[in-house]
Amino acid sequence: MSHEVCHALYLPHRLQDNGNNPAMKVLGHGNDYNSNILEYTETQRQSIVFVNNKIYQHKCLRINYTSYDCQQAQDTLNPQTHANAMVLSHKTVGDDGKTPFPYWFCRIIGIFHAMIQHIGPESKSPDPYLVEFLWV
């Protein structure tokens, strides 16, 4: 993913235009979001600051990996053309006690990066850092 900043999205405008979208509650530090992986308190959500209230959108993501025959390869993910992806599930035992399917399938809606600053008592550094993420 490049680190160019020419496609900036200003979060207050984005939140105002898409306020009913559950994904926007995460960005807006809403209080209804519960991840099936981790649960975050309101204090933890409030300790994350998007520098300049902006996230930056990208058109594609290139992922380098090693194939089954130990060759280096690269995949390109593009929400406009190749939007489907598969990732390894974190679950080892399902809710019913059985072994769940080992993969999750998703459709990529957007590719982003942001400069994030972690503030508050759990912060390890006051410096902003780069976070790359997908909206699936």
Secondary structure, 3 states (H helix, E strand, C coil): CCCCCCCEEEHHHHHHHCCCCHHHHHHCCCCCCCCCCCCCCHHHHHCEEEHHHEEEEECCEEEEEECCCCCEEEEEEECCCECEEEEECCCCCCCCCCCCCCEEEEECCEEEEEEEEECCCCCCCCCCEEEEEEEC
